[in-house]
Amino acid sequence: MLNRFLEFFIVGLVLGVVEDLIAISLATEKEIDLRVFVIAFFVALPFAIFSELIVDHNKFKNLMSKWFKRI
């Protein structure tokens, strides 16, 4: 279970950082350097944690399935 958590957490974090770096490079003229990378890392970190601890939890999936059955 820990292995699965770490796999998806790391993949989510890497994809979040890459997504942020793409957005920064498209929206600004800023060159991607270590400072920008670190900022993108710390912006992506809470979202990766949130998605692994909350969204991928079975209770959350059960709650969502109950909500969407009502609609």
C-alpha positions in Angstrom: 0.0 0.0 0.0 2.8 2.4 0.8 4.5 1.6 -2.5 1.3 2.4 -4.4 1.0 5.7 -2.4 4.6 6.7 -3.2 4.3 5.8 -6.8 1.3 7.9 -7.4 2.5 10.7 -5.2 5.8 11.0 -7.0 4.1 10.8 -10.5 1.6 13.4 -9.4 4.3 15.6 -8.1 6.4 15.4 -11.2 3.4 16.0 -13.5 2.4 18.9 -11.3 5.8 20.5 -11.5 6.0 19.9 -15.3 2.5 21.4 -15.7 3.5 24.5 -13.7 6.7 25.0 -15.6 4.8 24.8 -18.9 2.3 27.3 -17.6 5.0 29.7 -16.4 6.9 29.4 -19.7 3.8 30.0 -21.8 2.4 32.9 -19.7 5.6 34.8 -19.0 9.0 35.5 -20.6 10.7 34.2 -17.5 13.5 31.7 -18.2 13.2 28.5 -16.2 15.9 28.4 -13.6 16.4 26.7 -10.3 14.4 29.4 -8.4 11.4 29.0 -10.7 11.7 25.2 -10.5 11.7 25.3 -6.7 8.6 27.6 -6.7 6.8 25.2 -9.1 7.8 22.3 -6.8 6.3 23.9 -3.7 3.2 24.9 -5.6 2.6 21.4 -6.9 3.4 19.7 -3.6 0.2 20.3 -1.6 -1.9 19.3 -4.6 0.0 16.0 -4.9 -0.5 15.4 -1.2 -4.2 16.3 -1.4 -4.8 14.0 -4.3 -3.1 11.1 -2.7 -4.5 11.4 0.8 -8.0 12.5 0.0 -9.1 11.8 -3.5 -7.5 8.3 -3.8 -9.0 7.2 -0.5 -11.8 4.6 -0.6 -14.1 6.7 1.6 -13.9 9.6 -0.9 -14.6 7.3 -3.8 -17.6 5.8 -1.9 -18.9 9.3 -1.1 -18.5 10.4 -4.7 -20.3 7.4 -6.0 -23.2 8.0 -3.6 -23.5 11.7 -4.6 -23.5 10.9 -8.3 -26.1 8.1 -7.9 -28.4 10.8 -6.5 -28.0 13.1 -9.5 
